[in-house]
Amino acid sequence: MTSAGEGAVTKSGELVLLDYELWAEGGGKTDLIDTTRQATAEAAEIKVPEGHTFGPRAHLIGGDYFPGGVENALVGAKVGEEWEREFPPAEAFGEKDPKLIELFSMHEISRLPEMRRDDAELDLGTVLTIKGRRGRVVTLTAARVRVDFNPAYAGRKVRGKFKVVDRVSGPVEQARALVDLTYGHGDDFKVEVHQNVVTLHLPERSKFDFAWAAAKPRVIDQLRQHLKPASIQIIEEYVTPTAKEPAKEKPAAAGADEKKKEPAHDTAGGHTHAKPAAPKEP
């Protein structure tokens, strides 16, 4: 990463490192939407996924990670300067549309695939997918479930604090940032850019990850748009584990007694009987 210098301003389409916190306000409550700041998440008592790390995050200025009004406000931001702004619903997640709040019978809800799992729970706030649309349960009775298909923070004002820490420069850093933006886990990828060829070495965690399979076409598209390489290589390496040699048996100690032979047995009739000794001749 190369420092952009204090006072430099961002342009649409630039990759930057962004430090931020985003809040939704309205309806008598304030909710943290997202943040790169650990202290902010801890103060809001947000449950952090295991393995999650905080810190400035790669961001594409004027992209589509945030609502349009927020993205537009980041264009022309001064590098190294923290600023705060409020956004009305129209510039954030939109006004709430009453037509997108629908009523379903409990019978309909119980037949959804996610409700047939052994660990399925239905409560206020549960996210359901109904006919390809994702919504949240807002009311619940023994017979009826009301589901809101509006965006999660629709109808609420959004307040954000932002700081563009630096521009992302250099093809390797930009490629890794684009992977991180589109799929995540950018630091886990080994990235090489040589003679206009971008090479991504797939990390172990992504080889059997359905999320990577879905994100890969978008990653390729982003790399083509921003780096314009002649080709892109994605390398998956599967190392065959070497078989362990069987342990060698230790030689018997010299002078050890031979194992006594077991008497012959008759297994006729499903039972085991020792054969009687032959009678002695008179």
Secondary structure, DSSP 8 states (H G I E B T S, - for coil): -----TT-B--TT-EEEEEEEEEEEETTEEEEEEES-HHHHHHTT----TT---S-EEEETTSSSS-HHHHHHHTT-BBT-EEEEEE-GGGTT----GGGEEEEEHHHHHTSGGGSSTT----TT-EEEETTEEEEEEEE-SSEEEEE-S-TTTTSEEEEEEEEEEE--SHHHHHHHHHHHHTS-GGGSEEEEETTEEEEE--GGGTT-HHHHHHHHHHHHHHHHHH--SEEEEE------------------TT---------EE-GGG--EE--------
